[in-house]
Amino acid sequence: MSEAREPRSTPQQAGGYTPKIIAFACEYCSYTAADLAGSLRLQHPANVRIVRLPCTGRVDALMLLKALAEGADAAFVSGCQPGDCHFLKGNYRAKAMVPGVKEMLAEIGLDPGRVEFFHVAASQAQRWVEVVEEMTARARKLGPNPLRTGTGPEYRAAAAAERNRQ
C-alpha cells in the first residue's frame, strides 16, 4: 500500500494570489503527458489552462503576447522532444520563436521569464508536473502581470492620456 502524501499547498496559500498560466501544448506529446499526469493522480497546481494544438509549430509570437495582454501571469509552450515532432520541425520552430517573444517583453518592460518553452514527451507525466510547478513558482515570484492589474506602463500611459483629454 502506498503512503499517503501530504497535500501540496494551493497557489493561493503559497504565494498570496493564484497566478494565471496559459500552456500551449502539443496534442501528441505534452497534452498527452498532462492527461497522463491527471490519470496517475499526480499532484500539481491546477492554475494552468491548456490550449491544445496539433503541433507547437502552430504557436506564434502573437499568441503568447495576447495571452499576457489578456491577463495571464505567464505562458509557456510545451512540445515534443527534439527529433520526435509528428510534423517534423514544429517543435524547433516554436522553440526558436520564444527568445524573440522574450526580447519583445523586455522591450515593453515585462519580465521575459513570463514566457518559456519546454520539451515534454507523452510518457513524461512527472516532467509535466515539474514544468507546471516551475512556471507557477516563477509567476508567483514575478507577481501579478502588470497588464492584468492595471499598474503596467501601458496602463499608466493610457490613464495619463485619459486625464489629459479631460
C-alpha positions as CSV (number, residue, x, y, z in Angstrom):
1,M,0.0,0.0,0.0
2,S,1.4,3.4,-0.9
3,E,2.0,6.1,1.7
4,A,-0.5,9.0,1.8
5,R,1.2,12.1,0.6
6,E,0.7,15.4,2.3
7,P,-1.3,17.6,0.0
8,R,0.7,20.5,-1.5
9,S,-0.3,24.0,-0.8
10,T,-2.6,25.7,-3.3
11,P,-1.2,28.6,-5.2
12,Q,-3.4,30.9,-3.2
13,Q,-2.0,29.7,0.1
14,A,1.7,29.7,-1.0
15,G,2.0,33.0,-2.8
16,G,-0.8,35.2,-1.8
17,Y,-2.5,35.1,-5.2
18,T,-3.3,32.4,-7.8
19,P,-1.2,33.0,-10.9
20,K,-3.0,32.5,-14.2
21,I,-0.8,30.5,-16.6
22,I,-1.6,29.5,-20.2
23,A,0.1,26.4,-21.7
24,F,0.2,25.9,-25.5
25,A,0.6,22.1,-25.6
26,C,1.3,19.7,-28.5
27,E,-1.6,17.3,-28.8
28,Y,0.7,14.3,-29.4
29,C,3.2,14.8,-26.6
30,S,2.7,17.5,-23.9
31,Y,-1.1,17.3,-23.9
32,T,-0.9,13.6,-23.5
33,A,1.6,14.0,-20.7
34,A,-0.8,16.4,-18.9
35,D,-3.6,13.9,-19.4
36,L,-1.4,11.1,-18.1
37,A,-0.5,13.2,-15.0
38,G,-4.2,13.5,-14.3
39,S,-4.8,9.8,-14.8
40,L,-2.0,9.0,-12.5
41,R,-3.4,11.5,-10.0
42,L,-0.1,13.3,-9.7
43,Q,-0.4,16.4,-7.5
44,H,0.3,19.7,-9.1
45,P,-1.1,23.2,-9.1
46,A,-4.4,23.5,-11.0
47,N,-3.9,27.0,-12.3
48,V,-2.7,26.2,-15.8
49,R,-5.1,26.4,-18.6
50,I,-4.1,24.3,-21.6
51,V,-4.6,25.3,-25.2
52,R,-4.4,22.0,-27.1
53,L,-2.7,22.3,-30.5
54,P,-1.9,19.7,-33.2
55,C,1.7,21.0,-33.1
56,T,3.6,23.7,-31.3
57,G,4.8,24.9,-34.7
58,R,1.3,26.5,-34.8
59,V,2.2,28.8,-32.0
60,D,3.3,32.3,-33.0
61,A,4.6,35.3,-31.0
62,L,1.2,37.0,-31.2
63,M,-0.5,34.1,-29.4
64,L,1.9,34.3,-26.4
65,L,1.8,38.1,-26.3
66,K,-2.0,38.1,-26.5
67,A,-2.2,35.6,-23.6
68,L,-0.2,38.0,-21.5
69,A,-2.1,41.1,-22.7
70,E,-5.3,39.4,-21.7
71,G,-4.2,38.9,-18.2
72,A,-2.2,35.7,-17.9
73,D,0.7,35.9,-15.4
74,A,2.8,33.6,-17.5
75,A,2.6,31.5,-20.7
76,F,4.6,28.6,-21.9
77,V,4.9,26.4,-25.0
78,S,5.3,22.6,-24.4
79,G,6.2,20.4,-27.3
80,C,7.7,17.1,-28.4
81,Q,11.2,16.1,-27.7
82,P,13.8,17.1,-30.3
83,G,13.5,14.9,-33.3
84,D,10.1,13.5,-32.3
85,C,7.7,16.1,-33.8
86,H,4.9,14.5,-35.7
87,F,5.1,17.4,-38.1
88,L,8.8,17.1,-38.5
89,K,10.1,20.5,-37.2
90,G,7.2,22.2,-35.5
91,N,8.8,22.0,-32.1
92,Y,12.1,23.5,-33.4
93,R,10.1,26.4,-34.9
94,A,8.3,27.1,-31.7
95,K,11.4,26.9,-29.6
96,A,13.2,29.3,-31.9
97,M,10.3,31.8,-31.7
98,V,10.2,32.0,-27.9
99,P,13.5,34.0,-27.4
100,G,12.1,36.7,-29.8
101,V,9.0,37.0,-27.6
102,K,11.2,37.3,-24.5
103,E,13.1,40.1,-26.2
104,M,9.8,41.9,-27.0
105,L,8.6,41.5,-23.4
106,A,11.9,43.1,-22.1
107,E,11.4,46.0,-24.6
108,I,8.0,46.8,-23.2
109,G,9.1,46.4,-19.6
110,L,7.7,43.0,-18.7
111,D,10.0,40.3,-17.3
112,P,11.0,37.8,-20.1
113,G,10.7,35.0,-17.6
114,R,6.9,35.1,-18.0
115,V,7.3,33.1,-21.2
116,E,9.2,29.8,-21.7
117,F,9.5,26.7,-23.9
118,F,9.7,23.1,-22.6
119,H,10.1,19.7,-24.2
120,V,7.7,17.1,-22.6
121,A,7.2,13.7,-24.2
122,A,3.9,11.9,-24.0
123,S,5.2,9.5,-21.4
124,Q,6.7,12.2,-19.1
125,A,3.8,12.9,-16.8
126,Q,6.2,13.7,-13.9
127,R,8.0,16.1,-16.2
128,W,4.7,17.9,-17.0
129,V,4.1,18.3,-13.2
130,E,7.6,19.7,-12.8
131,V,7.0,22.2,-15.7
132,V,3.7,23.3,-14.2
133,E,5.3,23.7,-10.7
134,E,8.3,25.7,-12.2
135,M,6.0,28.1,-14.1
136,T,3.8,28.5,-11.1
137,A,6.7,29.3,-8.9
138,R,8.1,31.7,-11.5
139,A,4.8,33.5,-11.9
140,R,4.5,33.7,-8.1
141,K,8.0,35.2,-7.8
142,L,7.3,37.7,-10.6
143,G,4.0,38.7,-9.1
144,P,0.8,39.5,-10.9
145,N,1.1,40.5,-14.5
146,P,1.1,44.4,-14.6
147,L,-1.2,44.3,-17.6
148,R,-3.8,42.5,-15.6
149,T,-3.6,44.6,-12.5
150,G,-3.6,47.9,-14.4
151,T,-0.2,49.0,-13.0
152,G,1.9,48.4,-16.1
153,P,3.5,51.1,-18.2
154,E,0.9,50.7,-20.9
155,Y,-2.0,51.2,-18.5
156,R,-0.2,54.2,-16.8
157,A,0.3,55.8,-20.2
158,A,-3.4,55.2,-21.2
159,A,-4.6,56.6,-17.9
160,A,-2.3,59.7,-18.3
161,A,-3.7,60.2,-21.8
162,E,-7.2,59.9,-20.5
163,R,-6.5,62.5,-17.8
164,N,-5.0,64.9,-20.4
165,R,-8.2,64.6,-22.5
166,Q,-10.4,65.7,-19.6
